[in-house]
Each structure stands twice: as C-alpha cells, then as structure tokens.
C-alpha cells in the first residue's frame, strides 16, 4: 500500500484541518502510511499552523501527528483522510 498523503497538498486544499488549544493545523503531507504511523510515536506531518498569539500569519513546518491529534480535533478532511483517521 502506498502512502495516500505523500504528495504535498496546497494550502487551499489540505488533506485535513485540526483545531484546538488556539491552534489550527492544515495537514499538507504525511511521511508515512497511516498504518505505519501506528507503530511510530514520532510520526510527523507537514503542516501549515497558526495561533493568534504565537504565529497569527501561520508558518510551515513539521509537527508530531500524536501531538496534533492529542490537542486538536478534526474539523475538516478529505473523504480519504476521514477513512484512515476517523471523523
């Protein structure tokens, strides 16, 4: 199985949007297949993140998938994303 989220998405069409703790993450890429992430507590996603106090204009960077899922909740996503990561 190939990683369905390996190609970097555009800002206006992210794979998913998570929000929580004042942060908003647009998920633009994952580095591993969803099933492989389950075995890796250090799995990373490439994101565009913003927070009104720290980075109101947003910034690109990698973030730990578990951190995003722990703080944020999924507020939008492609059907394929929801299939792999829930609703």
Phi, psi and omega in degrees: 000132177276159175286115182286352183240026183282333180278132181292124179277162176277158180303324183277355178220060179292161176292324182204162175229126175244147180219140178170149179062026182086349180268151168231127178244127169262121183271116185255342182190148169241153183264347179226160172296151180304321180292328178286330178299330180299333181267357188232104180291348179255021178300138183242153172237146173271125189227167164240111187247147176219155176208133185300332182266330187255318180212072185298332179275350180084159177208150177277148174169172177271147176218152178288131181302318182296325179294314179298313181293333179283325182268317187261169172236150181290119180248353177190147179187157177292159177304321179294321177298313181297327177298320184271327188244001179090184184251000000 
